[in-house]
Amino acid sequence: MACADGPLINREFPIDKALSPPTLDQPIFECAEAVRVSGYVPCATIEVFANGSESVGKDTFPFAVADITLSRPLKLCDSITATQTVNGITSNPTILPVVVSPNDASVVKDTKPNVHSDIYECGILVPVDNLVAGTRVHVVEDDTEIGSAATAGDACNVWTNQLHALRKVRAFQILCEGSDHETQGPKSDAIQVNEAPTPIPSPVVEGTPFIPGSTVVYLSGLLCGARVEIFQGGATITSGGWWATSSLNYFAVKPLTSAAATAIQILCDEKSDVSEPRTPSGRLEAPTVVGPICEDSRFAIVRNTSVNSVVVVLRNGSPIGYAGGLGAGNDVLVGFGSGMTANAGDSITALQYYGALVSPQSSPPVSVVSSVSSPSVEIFGGEPFFLPKSSEAPIEGPVFPRGRGKGPVIRMQACCREGASIQVVGPKGEVSKLSPTELFPGYWTATWRWGSESGRKVPDEVLVGRYMVVASSSCSTSRAEVPFYVIFNPEDVNGPPRFCFDDTNIWFGAGTNFTTGLYYHLHQSDMRVFSIAISAVNGMINSFDAAVAVARAEEALFAYGLDYNSQDVLDMVLHHQGDEAQCADDASVLTSLLRSVGIPAHSVTADAALETGRIGWTFDTWVEFLAPTPQGNTDWRVLHPHQYPGEMPEDRPTFGLRRYVTWGENDIVVMANPRWVEADVEDTTPDVTFGRQGCGRPVQSLNKSFWVDELCEQGYWSKPHWDCSAGLRSRAGGGSIQLETGGAPKFGGKIGGVVTVPEAGYVRNIDSVNLSVIGSILESKAFSNSTFSSVRIAKDVASGTFPFTIKLPPTCAPGEQIFLWAKDEESTVAVLQLDVPPNLACTVDSPGLSDLTLGKTATFEAVLVNTTSVPITGINLSLVAPWALVVNGARRIVGTLDPSRTTMATWSVKPMAALTAGSVNVDVETVDGGGIRISHGVRVRDLKAEARTAKPGAFAVNATCCGVR
């Protein structure tokens, strides 16, 4: 059994009078068969009472929050309390009893449960959420019931018969089942049971938190429904039967030693290989006590606790409350034991421990006050994606996708119990008066529910924009005002997650007959970005109209341009407003703003036909967004603020026909689909390549990565992109450049050859044909970033073959590619990319840089070798990193490097924020040896943030969710 050894109590902190009265989740509704309890020591015995003395439930749980199954359904006006018992000592009952409330059948009728989307054959549990507390949830497989459970909150793991592959699983909930007022809600969407993979993948023992002495282990890579076993020193440290409920779970274990731990998962009687071993390390951090704490308070709020720790609240150094940790993302409400209260001037601190492993005390201590000028207000339940990262400016309030969950949860603390008032003022000044519930004396909670008393439809009639919570009490001299924001919910249109709450956009740069995926960092969680979008849509209800409003706001930020600026939206907003921006900038900024307000969006790139046509740039990039259209269907629509400001959204066929991105001007149209792979973006390999036909058009079959979607004939163009029926695109079609045989091109040298201008059947001759040596970077829409030399090779001709000799530059910028570009007065005659090798060899050594951890410094090393027989001068090295990384001394001056000599540069790289994906570039500049750019993919994991998303594993013998055994 998971609690066979009972609670692990440290004798330095006696529990004699400090054992906390447990907390009950509110409200509790009539007919409830289970209640949710927290605020107790892990493995304490919890007993639930009705009306003071009737025991209606009793159990022991390995975690510090549990759903207690009751011996009878609760009745209206029952008064519910709970106690905890540890080592023979029983706490006082819950400080404020919870009176059973009447339920609302309409809520059940309007609430459709969600079944976990990844469930596997042979599993014996089904996680279900979006539930109404107090109901009973039933799970069916192909319409045959396989399990049910009483609910005490909005989520539950339902123990079931063994699941079967490819069958459909649904869930529904019933209120007051078996009574004369039984109400059944709608069935969930059907989820197909996955086949068990072969082989079963090994789980991963996560490193945070993973501390010697702790009693919890986090595992990722799990299959929902698989049985889990954890080992240390060759012995099992899990007791009883544990099952995975999601891909990332935590499990109660015996106290960890300093030995490495491993794990396996078992599904359909097949065991995975043993995981890679991981050794516990680190220390137990101090929790945080949340102020203010008022005189006569009987509780404290403790934050930043560790799962399964024992939490002790101290008053002037002595224990006054004893509860259990819930993890960094959850507050612990610790009631004071034995009726104790806080006195003005008392110093309140907290610590946490696992047996003998004790954290430092919280700092600074919170001094108890006799009054506060205004109530303290916090709002819970916002989308965590919008929490700030590193140097980002915090959004001034939590952000809520409309209709998700029950609505913003508001908690207010004052130094009195009278006159508590909580109101919500909407974007258009509308006022909702809430009815707060007192959790502890002077501490209230209220939920601003999506569906109001006026019967507004959810989500369609919920306004998006800025809301204000206004709170006051009888003992406050001023009111508190705290904002929150409501945005569209991308789940309402089934938006792909990678196009919704994801801070990376993938666009494409174009070379000669190829395109390459590139990153753009979006920063939706920065107030300076978010505010642009939310201000544009404040008070709106329709996401299609909102997308147009956001586009108009974006169009006002920049002027039209073709040159590369940045790959970072925050940089564009802070440093380039009013400047010229290229299409990829406009598209990525618009993508960021749309995603900021919950509208799914992504970029689309056309590879312009510069090589064979009249287009004078290399690519064009615009945006597709997903929203219900005025015609009533939900579809992707096009916005192109860079090229067509002020225009309304168009569908793909209309856009491809009317705009300057037609079949005639472009080679291909591509996008990164939601399966894009971090390791493939900004690497050295093109993501799409293609050959050409004699007419200049691409061949039919593209060589492309699986995560790149070709959209040419997927709505944009009515004529196939390879169709040569129209003949040559221009006089340029079929032109070529051929170099003389001999040595390879060298920086500072000369090259010669011939340019062939084809016969096009035009009436008039070409005024002139000019040949240039130019430099171009993939990231720039403008083809020519640098023009090194030019020569006119023909005048007043219709066709022919023309010789040339032209000088190459002594060097080029890092990442710059060298081209010969032959043009007539209107369009390209021919383009040839030159392979001009640099006179330096550069290698990088960065083991582990691909997968960094927030806060842990890594080392990046570059080695330069002069491969020539002459000195190379003016050498500088730079390490160019994305915003989430801080680099010490990013630019290094080398100067001159003599023949065959070697030099090395080392950088320390410290991750300051989580990064989904990005690239680090080593740039080498020289005066006379060429330029070099070496890209290295990188991501940064925030292990603490990931741990906050973990869910508890399910224990099948004693402690389970929803009281099902």
MARKOLMAR-307857 format. One record per residue (C-alpha): x, y, z. Coordinates in steps of 0.5 Angstrom, whole numbers, plus 500, padded with zeros to 3 digits. Layout:
BEGIN
XYZ...
//
This chain:
BEGIN
500500500502507498502509506504503509509507513504512515506520515513521515514527521520530523521530531524537530517540529512537533504536531501536538497543537499545530495539526491543521484543520483540513480545507474542503473545496467549495461549493459542495452540491446536493447529491454529491457522493465525494468531496475534495479535501486538502490542507492536510499532511500526506498519508494522514487519515482524513475523516469527513463529517456531516452536521458535526458528528455523522461520519460520512467518509474516511480514508488515507491518501499518499498526496496532500489533496484527495477526493473522499468517497462518501457513504451517502449522497449529501443533502441540501443544507448538510454542514460538512467538515473534515479532520486529519489524524496523524500519529494518534493526534486529530486536528480540529474540524474544518474552520468554516463548515461548508453548507451543501448548496442546491445544484443547477441542473442547467449547468450539467445540461450545458457541460460536455466532458472531455476524455483524455485524447491519448488513451491506450489499449489494455489501460484500466483508467480513463481521465475525464475533465470539464466535469461538474462537481457533485455528479457521477461520471460514466465512461462507455466504450462503443456504448457499453459502460465500462466504469463510473465514478463520483466527482468532487471537482472538474477532473477525475480518473475513472477506473474501468474495464480493460480498454480495447484498441480502436474502440471509441470511448465517451463520457457523460455525467449524471446529477442526482443519479437515481433520484426523481430529479436526475439530470444527464449531461451531454456525451463527450466527443468520442476518443479512439483507443490507441493501439499499444506501441511496439516496443513500449517506450521507456519513461524518463526520470525527470530531474526537477524536482528530484532531491535525495530524501524526497518522497516523490518522483516525476516521470515523463514519456508515459502512456496513459493507462500504463502501470509504472514501477520505479527503482533505486539501488535495484529495489522497487520504491513504489508501493502498491499499484501506480498507473500513468494518467498522462504523459507527465506524472508524479508518483509517491515513493519511499524516501530517495537515497543518493543512488540513481533511480530508474523506471519502467512502464508496462502495458498489455503485459509488455514491459518497456526497457529500463529508463536511463538512470538519473541521480537525485541532486539539489536541495529543497527550496524554501516555500513562500508565505503570502501576505498580508496576514491580518490580526486574528487570522486563523490561516496562512497561504503558502506558495511554492511548495513541493509535492508531498512535502510536509508544510509547517507554518511557524508563528515567531518560530513555533509551529502553528499549522501543519499541512502538505505540499501541492507543488509550485503551481498550487497554493496551500491554505494552512489552517492554524491548529487548536484554534490559534490565531495570529496577533498583530506584530507576529512574524509568520514563516513557513518551511517544508520537509521530507522526513529529515530533509528540511528546507530553509524558512521562508524569507522575508517573514510576513509581519501580521498587521491590524489593518489594510487600506484596501483588500488583497486580491488575486485572480487564479486560473489564467492560461500559463502560456502568458506568464512572462519569460525572463526580461519580458514585461509582465502582462498586468493580469492573467489571461483567460481563453473564453469559455475554458473551465468555469471562469476566473477565480477571484480571492480577496483577503481583508482584515474583517468579515463584514461588507465583502464586495467583489464586482467585475467590470467588463470591456464596455463598462458592464458590471457583474456583482458576484456573491463571495464565499468565505473560505476562512474568516476574512478570506473570500472566493468568487468565480466570474462564471462564463455563463451569467444570470442574464443567460449569455451564450458561452462562448459566443456572447462573452466579450474579449478584452480587458476586465477589472475586478473591483473589491472592497470591505467594511474595514478598507479605506479604498477599493482594490482594482485588479485587471484580467483579460479574456481572449478567444479560445482557439479550441473552439475552432480546433486550432492546432496547438502549434499555431495557438499558444506557441511562441515560435513562427516558422517562415521560409527564406528562398535560395536558388531553387530551394527554400529553408525554414527559419525561426521567428520568436513571437513574445505573446507573453510580453505586455508590450506585444500583447497590449497591441492586440488586446487593445485592438479587439477590446469589447469584440465577440467575433474572432473574424472581425477581431482578426481584421482589427488586429491586422489594421493595428499591425499595419500601422506599425511599419513602413513597406520594405524588402530588407531583413531586420530581425527574427524577433517580434519584441525587437521589431516592436521596440526598435523598428516601429515606423521603420521599413519592414519586410513581409516576413516581419509583418507576417510574423508580427501579425501572427504573434498578435493574432495568437495573443488574442487566441486566434490560430495563425501561421505564416505562408511563404511563396518562393518568388520566381526571381530565377526565371521571371520578372519578380525582383525579390526572393520570397513573399510571406503572408498570414493565414488565420482560422476563424468562423467566417461571415458565411458560417463556415470555419476556415483558414483565411488570408491577410497580407498587411505588408503588400495589401494593407486595408484589405479584407481577409480572402480565401486561398483561391481569391487571394491566389487569383487577384494578388501579386502571388499568382502562378505566374510570379511564383514557383511554389507556395509552402508552409510549416505544418504543425509537425515541424521539427526543431532540429530541421529548422535553420540547419544547413540543409534546405527543406524544399528543393526542386528542378526546373523545366525548359519553360522555367517552371519547377518540375512537378515533384518537390523534394521536401521535409514531411513537415512542409506542406505544399499549397500550390494546388491546395487552393491557391492556384487553379493552374498547376505550378509545373504547367508549361502550357503558357510557354516561357515566363519571360524573355529570361526563361531558359537563360544560363550562366556558364563559368570557364573551366579551371580553378574554383572561384576565390575571394579577391580573384576573377572569374569568366564565362558566358551568359546565354540569352534565349530567343523569346520571340519578342518584337523588340530587342533588349536594351542591355544585359548587365551582369553583377556579382551580388551578395544575398542572405536567405533571410532577406526578401531583397535579393541583392543585399550587396553589389560587389561589381557590375559589367554590361555584357550586351546591348540592343540584342534579341538573343545570343551568347555573351562572354564576361570577365568579372572580379569577385569581392575580397570577402563577404558578410557571415551568412551571405551567399555570392551570386552572378545575376544577369538582368535585362532592363525588366527581369532576370536573364539568369542566376548562378550561385557561386561556391566561393569557399572561405579561406578559414575553416571553422568548427564548433564544439557544443555538446549539450547546447541543443538541450539546455536547462533554464539557469544552468550555464553551458559552454560553446566553443569555436576553433578557427584555422587559416587554411591558406599560405597567407595571413588573413586579416580583420578577423572577428568572431561573434556568437549570436544567440536568441533572446532567451540566452545571455552570452558573455562577451559575444563579440571576440576580436581575433585580428590577423591569423597567420598561415596554418595557425589556429585560434579558439574562442569559448563563450559561456551561455546562460539560459534566462528563459524557456525557449521552444526552439531557436538557433545559435550562430557563430559568425566569422568576419574577415577583411580578406578571407570570406565570411562564415556562419555556422548555425546550431539548433538550441532549445531551453527547458524550464523544468520547474514550469514543466513540473507545474503541469504534471498530474498525479499518478493513480494509485489503484489499491488505496488512494484513487481519484474520485473514490473508485477502487
//
